[in-house]
Amino acid sequence: MSGKPPQLQFVTIHGHRRAFVKAGRGPAVLLLHGLGCDHTTWEPVIASLASRYTVIAPDLLGHGQSDKPRADYSVAGYANGMRDLLTVLGVDRATVVGHSLGGGIAMQFGYQFPERTERLVLVAAGGLGPQVTPFIRVIGTPGFRQLMGALTLPGPRHLGVAAMRALANSGLGVARDLDEVAEIFDSFKDPAKREAVRRVVGGVVDWCGQVVTMADRAYLLDRMPIAVVWGSEDLVLPAHHAEQVAALAPHARVEVLPNSGHFPHKDHPERFVHLVNEFMRETKPWAYSRARTRSLLKAGAPAPPVSAVETAQASVMRFVSGA
């Protein structure tokens, strides 16, 4: 479905202006973008999803048209901000769809606010494995601001953006996501954006990789409907991270899309919308039980069965091969 993108709206929460788009009617679906992106990453799917759901796609604090203050850019802080945004908009519960960093925020939202989470859809999500592209590791280093400040001066920035877009149009698989990377790189001309992104990365990634994970708490969401979507050619967060889902949430649905990179919702928007619609249709919103959560906390996290990991590996290979 095509159409004019919904109008950007603004609301001030805790003194900071937050940008978002809202479209459609029906059950609420919250779309959370990845690091350095904004709500426009969801434009290929917003209109189609809005034909069935109330779609809310914010610019996370420090991104897009939202404010970029010196503030809390932790995953937990972002989850708090999304809770507050939904509250202001009069939305009590939502299915949370998160891409990359947004996937990590989605998992954190489900952990912090399970009574307000109906389902989780994790799209090439952070927090499911240590590996991450070296470019993101560099963002968290002390010299990133100075380096990127030099690279985003008008001359180098225009050359860099043009080169990345040319490679993105070359048809090379390794250059698949460079059009999106070019947009992110161009946005780094804003010093406040650079600093906000540096703070985000510093809280979740170090030189050895991702350090924030839901692995030790995922058992609390063992009955929440979870779907995982990944691109088989993801060079930012490798697709084998999807294998971790079997150990963390054996009931989750895992789809690894062939011929897709780090942005499967942009590479295959119709397929992505179909997957979300099917998942929403075939699952019931999670009913949070405080008593059950108390029981799980007292019992502690169970050890994942080896067979669950093996099953996930076989499932991933089937999806990658198109079988």
Secondary structure, DSSP 8 states (H G I E B T S, - for coil): --------EEEEETTEEEEEEEE--SSEEEEE--TT--GGGGHHHHHHHHTTSEEEEE--TTSTTS---S---SHHHHHHHHHHHHHHTT---EEEEEETHHHHHHHHHHHH-GGGEEEEEEES-TTS-S---HHHHHHTSTTHHHHHHHHTSHHHHHHHHHHHHHHHTTT-GGGTTHHHHHHHHHHTTSHHHHHHHHHHHHHHEETTEE---STTTGGGGTTS-EEEEEETT-SSS-GGGGGHHHHH-TT-EEEEESS--S-HHHHSHHHHHHHHHHHHHHS------HHHHHHHHHH------HHHHHHHHHHHHHHHHT-
